[in-house]
């Protein structure tokens, strides 16, 4: 921390000459947390962009807007419904890290009290390569439940073949 002490003194001296005051060190903690989230969102965007390029997704999949503006969780699966990527913010919603659920199927979030009718409607939409939107009771890693709004559907490549599925999610009351 001695290195920072010298930096603080030098920065303070410089800013005094500029006729404005330096930012208090505790403000960096607030900035750092926000900066870390932005970095995480950008990392998720890079990963999904790479999947998009590798699978030649058709234009118009709004994952960038869903992540950066809406702060939604994004889950991408292959055509067999194995999770290939989940954004880091999934941990805040259900306690699972993306690494823990990679290769799993989204049914990992369902349990005894999950509405079978709603799950069946989602499953039918996926089988028929149709978009869907629903609220379903899901389970966190610790076994507690939460209502999850999901908007999802198939992703086609530039030749029109379904190559992935994507879901945008958030916890709702």
C-alpha positions as CSV (number, residue, x, y, z in Angstrom):
1,X,0.0,0.0,0.0
2,X,3.0,2.3,0.3
3,X,3.1,2.5,-3.5
4,X,-0.4,4.0,-3.4
5,X,0.5,6.4,-0.7
6,X,3.2,8.0,-3.0
7,X,0.8,8.0,-5.9
8,X,-2.0,9.7,-3.9
9,X,0.4,12.4,-2.8
10,X,1.7,13.0,-6.3
11,X,-1.8,12.9,-7.8
12,X,-3.1,15.3,-5.1
13,X,-0.3,17.7,-5.8
14,X,-1.0,17.6,-9.5
15,X,-4.7,18.1,-9.1
16,X,-4.3,21.0,-6.7
17,X,-2.5,22.9,-9.5
18,X,-5.4,22.1,-11.8
19,X,-7.8,23.9,-9.4
20,X,-10.0,20.9,-8.7
21,X,-9.7,18.3,-6.0
22,X,-8.8,14.7,-6.4
23,X,-11.3,11.9,-6.1
24,X,-11.4,10.3,-2.7
25,X,-9.9,6.8,-2.6
26,X,-13.2,5.3,-1.4
27,X,-14.9,6.5,-4.6
28,X,-12.6,4.1,-6.5
29,X,-14.3,1.2,-4.7
30,X,-17.6,2.2,-6.2
31,X,-16.1,2.8,-9.6
32,X,-14.2,-0.5,-9.4
33,X,-17.4,-2.5,-8.8
34,X,-19.2,-0.9,-11.7
35,X,-16.1,-1.2,-13.9
36,X,-15.8,-4.9,-13.0
37,X,-19.5,-5.5,-14.0
38,X,-18.9,-3.7,-17.3
39,X,-15.8,-5.8,-18.0
40,X,-17.8,-9.0,-17.2
41,X,-20.6,-7.9,-19.6
42,X,-18.0,-7.2,-22.3
43,X,-16.4,-10.6,-21.7
44,X,-19.8,-12.3,-22.1
45,X,-20.4,-10.3,-25.3
46,X,-17.1,-11.5,-26.7
47,X,-17.9,-15.1,-26.0
48,X,-21.3,-15.0,-27.5
49,X,-20.0,-13.0,-30.5
50,X,-17.5,-15.8,-31.0
51,X,-20.2,-18.5,-30.9
52,X,-22.2,-16.3,-33.3
53,X,-19.3,-16.2,-35.7
54,X,-18.5,-19.9,-35.4
55,X,-22.1,-20.9,-36.1
56,X,-22.7,-18.2,-38.7
57,X,-25.8,-16.8,-36.9
58,X,-28.1,-14.8,-39.1
59,X,-28.2,-11.1,-38.3
60,X,-30.6,-9.6,-35.8
61,X,-30.0,-11.7,-32.6
62,X,-30.2,-8.9,-30.0
63,X,-27.9,-10.4,-27.4
64,X,-25.8,-7.2,-27.2
65,X,-28.8,-5.1,-26.2
66,X,-30.1,-7.7,-23.8
67,X,-26.8,-7.9,-21.9
68,X,-25.6,-4.2,-22.0
69,X,-28.9,-2.3,-21.7
70,X,-31.3,-4.7,-20.1
71,X,-28.8,-6.6,-18.0
72,X,-30.6,-9.9,-18.7
73,X,-29.1,-13.3,-18.2
74,X,-28.4,-14.9,-21.5
75,X,-28.2,-18.7,-21.9
76,X,-27.1,-20.3,-25.2
77,X,-27.6,-24.0,-25.9
78,X,-26.7,-26.2,-28.8
79,X,-29.5,-28.0,-30.8
80,X,-29.5,-30.8,-28.2
81,X,-30.3,-28.2,-25.5
82,X,-26.9,-28.6,-23.8
83,X,-25.8,-25.2,-22.4
84,X,-22.8,-23.9,-24.3
85,X,-22.7,-20.5,-22.5
86,X,-24.5,-18.6,-19.8
87,X,-23.6,-15.0,-18.8
88,X,-21.8,-14.5,-15.5
89,X,-24.8,-12.7,-14.0
90,X,-26.7,-16.0,-13.8
91,X,-24.9,-16.5,-10.5
92,X,-26.7,-13.5,-9.0
93,X,-30.1,-15.1,-9.9
94,X,-29.6,-18.7,-9.0
95,X,-26.2,-19.4,-7.4
96,X,-24.8,-21.4,-10.3
97,X,-21.7,-20.3,-12.0
98,X,-21.6,-20.6,-15.8
99,X,-18.9,-23.2,-15.5
100,X,-21.1,-25.4,-13.3
101,X,-24.0,-25.5,-15.8
102,X,-22.0,-25.7,-19.1
103,X,-22.9,-29.0,-20.7
104,X,-26.1,-29.3,-18.6
105,X,-29.6,-28.9,-19.9
106,X,-31.8,-26.0,-18.7
107,X,-33.9,-28.6,-16.8
108,X,-31.3,-28.4,-14.1
109,X,-33.3,-25.3,-12.9
110,X,-36.6,-27.2,-12.6
111,X,-37.9,-29.1,-9.7
112,X,-40.9,-30.6,-8.0
113,X,-43.0,-27.4,-7.9
114,X,-42.2,-26.3,-11.5
115,X,-45.4,-26.0,-13.5
116,X,-45.4,-29.0,-15.9
117,X,-47.9,-27.2,-18.2
118,X,-45.5,-24.2,-18.6
119,X,-42.5,-26.4,-19.0
120,X,-44.4,-28.4,-21.7
121,X,-45.3,-25.2,-23.6
122,X,-41.7,-24.2,-23.6
123,X,-40.6,-27.7,-24.7
124,X,-43.2,-27.7,-27.5
125,X,-42.0,-24.3,-28.8
126,X,-38.4,-25.5,-28.8
127,X,-39.3,-28.8,-30.6
128,X,-41.2,-26.7,-33.2
129,X,-38.4,-24.2,-33.5
130,X,-40.7,-21.4,-32.4
131,X,-40.0,-18.4,-30.1
132,X,-41.5,-18.5,-26.6
133,X,-42.0,-16.3,-23.6
134,X,-43.1,-17.5,-20.2
135,X,-42.6,-17.2,-16.4
136,X,-41.7,-20.4,-14.8
137,X,-40.8,-21.5,-11.2
138,X,-37.2,-22.4,-11.1
139,X,-34.8,-23.6,-8.4
140,X,-31.6,-22.1,-7.2
141,X,-28.5,-24.1,-6.4
142,X,-29.5,-23.9,-2.7
143,X,-32.9,-25.4,-3.4
144,X,-34.9,-22.2,-2.9
145,X,-37.3,-21.2,-5.7
146,X,-37.7,-18.1,-7.8
147,X,-39.9,-17.0,-10.7
148,X,-38.0,-16.7,-13.9
149,X,-39.1,-14.8,-16.9
150,X,-37.7,-16.4,-20.0
151,X,-37.9,-15.1,-23.6
152,X,-36.2,-17.5,-26.0
153,X,-36.2,-19.2,-29.3
154,X,-34.1,-20.8,-32.1
155,X,-31.2,-19.2,-33.8
156,X,-30.7,-20.0,-37.4
157,X,-27.5,-19.7,-39.4
158,X,-27.2,-17.7,-42.6
159,X,-28.5,-20.8,-44.5
160,X,-31.7,-21.0,-42.4
161,X,-30.7,-24.0,-40.3
162,X,-31.3,-24.0,-36.6
163,X,-27.8,-24.1,-34.9
164,X,-28.5,-22.9,-31.4
165,X,-31.2,-21.8,-29.0
166,X,-31.0,-18.6,-26.9
167,X,-32.9,-17.5,-23.8
168,X,-33.0,-14.1,-22.2
169,X,-33.9,-14.4,-18.5
170,X,-34.5,-12.4,-15.3
171,X,-36.0,-13.0,-11.9
172,X,-39.5,-11.6,-11.5
173,X,-41.8,-11.2,-8.5
